């Protein structure tokens, strides 16, 4: 470009997406992958560290027991990576999924609740 050339308004500046915004995208994607949360459970939450256009994601989830934990965590990883790429235009080299609690029908009955 020459010295006198003007840069179009849409080509100037930079866009920065805060870590907490990417974390919200990741948590929502995990919720979508799990099709909600177990009865009495907390929704998924995420922490994200962004460096340039690379997001390092850690997601905490609660699952029903018994269930196929490996398959559910794999689906969470896939959905989170796909949604962060699509909505934030960031690469996601890995998604760490931490299962924080299992919710058993038996424990809900013992706690005085009724199993459905």
N, C-alpha and C positions, 0 to 999 in steps of 0.2 A: 504494500500500500504506500502511496505517496504521502508527502507531508500534508497536503491539502485535502486528502480524502477523508470523508466523514464515515464513521461507523454507525450502522443502523442501530436504533434504540434497542431492538430485541437482541442484539449481539454484544451489548455492553454489560459490564457488571458480573456478579457471581451470585449463585444461589447456595445458601448454607442451610442444611436441615439439622436441627438440634438432635442430640442423642436421645432425648426424652420423646421426641416425635417418632423417631425410628423404633424406639422401644414400644410405643403405643401401637404402631403398625404390627410389630412382631407379636405382641400379646393378643391382639385381635385375631391375627392369623392363626395362632395356636388355638384359640377358642373355637374358630371355624373348623379347624382340623379335628378337634375333639367333639364337635357337635354339641357344645355346651359344657357344663360342669356337673360333677356328681351331686346328688342330693346332699346338702349340707356342706358342700365344698366351696372353696374360693376360686375365683376365676384365674386363669393363667396370668403371670406377670413376667416382665422381661427387663433385662438390663442390657444396654448396648454401648459399645465404644466405637466411635467412628473415627477413622484416620483416612483423610482424603476421601475417596469414594469406596472405601472398604468398611463394612459393618461387621463387627464381632458381636455375636448375639448369644445370650444365655437366657433360657426360658424356664421358669418354674411352673410345674403343673401338679394337679391332684387328679387321681384316677379312681375309677370304681375297682373293687376287688371282688371276685377274680376277673381279670381281663388280660388280653394279650398286650403286655406292656411294650414289648419290642416293636410291634406293628404300630401301636399308637404313637410312640415316640418318633418312629420313622416318618409317619404322616405329618407330625408336627414339624419336624426338620424340613421336610419337603415344602410344606405350605408356607412356613415362615420365610424360607429363602426365596421362594417364588414371589411372594407378596412384597417383600422388601425390595427385590430387584425391580418389580413392576411399578411400585408406587414411589420409591425414593431414588431409583436409578443407581443403586449401590450394589457392589459385589458382596456376596456373603459366602466366604470360604468354608465356614462351618457354623452349625447351630448346636450349642450344647443344651441338652434337655435334662433338667433335674426333676425327678419325681419326688415330690416333697411329702406326699401323704397318699395313702390308699384308703378308700371309703368302702367298708364292708357292710352288706345288709345286716349281718349279725351284730356288728357294733352299734348300728342305728337302733336295732331292737333292744339291745342291752341298755342303751342310753335312755330308754323310755319312749322312744319314737316308734312308730309303726312302719314296718317295711311295706313298700308299695310294689 
